[in-house]
Amino acid sequence: MPYYEFCLIGGDGARLRRERHLASDLETVWGLVFRMAEFESERGRRIHVLDDQGRIVIGIGASAATLSAQHLRVLRGRSPGA
C-alpha cells in the first residue's frame, strides 16, 4: 500500500502542515484531502498530495476542497443505497 504526503500550503507559499498516510485508493486520498480542508479552508491556502516518488497527484485550493466535499455529501445523500 503506497504512502501519500499531504501538504497544507499557505497563501505565501509556506508549508504550514504536513501529514503522511497510507492509502490504497484515490477515494481514500480524497477523503483525507477533504478532512484536511474542513479545518484549514482559510482563503489562499492550498493542499498538495504527493505520491511516494514526490510527484504532485492532487493540487487543490482548500476552499475548493471544502466545497467539493459538501457537493459530494449532497450527491451521496441523493443516490439510491447511500
C-alpha positions as CSV (number, residue, x, y, z in Angstrom):
1,M,0.0,0.0,0.0
2,P,1.6,3.4,-1.0
3,Y,2.2,6.3,1.2
4,Y,1.0,9.8,0.3
5,E,2.2,13.1,1.7
6,F,-0.5,15.7,2.4
7,C,0.9,19.3,2.5
8,L,-1.1,22.4,3.5
9,I,0.4,25.4,1.8
10,G,-0.2,29.0,3.0
11,G,-1.1,31.9,0.7
12,D,2.6,33.0,0.9
13,G,3.8,29.5,-0.3
14,A,5.0,28.4,3.1
15,R,4.3,24.8,4.1
16,L,2.1,25.0,7.2
17,R,1.4,21.4,7.8
18,R,2.5,18.0,6.5
19,E,1.0,14.6,7.1
20,R,1.9,11.2,5.7
21,H,-0.8,8.5,5.3
22,L,-1.1,5.0,3.8
23,A,-3.9,4.9,1.2
24,S,-5.0,2.0,-1.0
25,D,-7.0,4.1,-3.5
26,L,-7.8,7.6,-4.6
27,E,-11.2,7.6,-2.8
28,T,-9.3,7.3,0.5
29,V,-6.8,10.0,-0.6
30,W,-9.6,12.4,-1.5
31,G,-11.3,11.7,1.9
32,L,-8.1,12.7,3.6
33,V,-7.9,15.9,1.5
34,F,-11.5,16.8,2.4
35,R,-10.8,16.2,6.1
36,M,-7.7,18.4,6.0
37,A,-9.7,21.1,4.1
38,E,-12.5,21.0,6.6
39,F,-10.2,22.5,9.3
40,E,-7.9,24.6,7.0
41,S,-10.1,26.3,4.4
42,E,-8.8,29.8,5.1
43,R,-8.6,31.9,1.9
44,G,-5.5,31.4,-0.2
45,R,-4.5,28.0,1.3
46,R,-3.8,25.0,-0.9
47,I,-3.5,21.3,-0.4
48,H,-0.9,19.3,-2.3
49,V,-0.8,15.5,-2.2
50,L,2.4,13.9,-3.3
51,D,3.0,10.2,-4.2
52,D,5.8,8.2,-2.8
53,Q,8.1,9.5,-5.5
54,G,7.5,13.1,-4.7
55,R,5.2,13.9,-7.6
56,I,2.1,16.0,-7.0
57,V,-1.0,13.8,-7.7
58,I,-3.6,16.3,-6.3
59,G,-3.3,20.1,-6.1
60,I,-6.4,22.0,-4.9
61,G,-7.3,25.1,-3.0
62,A,-8.6,24.4,0.5
63,S,-11.8,26.3,-0.1
64,A,-12.4,24.4,-3.3
65,A,-11.8,21.1,-1.5
66,T,-14.3,22.1,1.2
67,L,-17.0,22.9,-1.5
68,S,-16.2,19.7,-3.3
69,A,-16.7,17.7,-0.1
70,Q,-20.0,19.4,0.6
71,H,-21.2,18.7,-3.0
72,L,-20.1,15.0,-2.7
73,R,-22.1,14.7,0.5
74,V,-25.2,16.1,-1.2
75,L,-24.8,13.7,-4.2
76,R,-24.3,10.7,-1.9
77,G,-27.4,11.7,0.0
78,R,-29.5,11.6,-3.2
79,S,-28.1,8.4,-4.6
80,P,-30.0,5.1,-4.1
81,G,-28.4,2.9,-1.4
82,A,-26.4,5.8,0.0
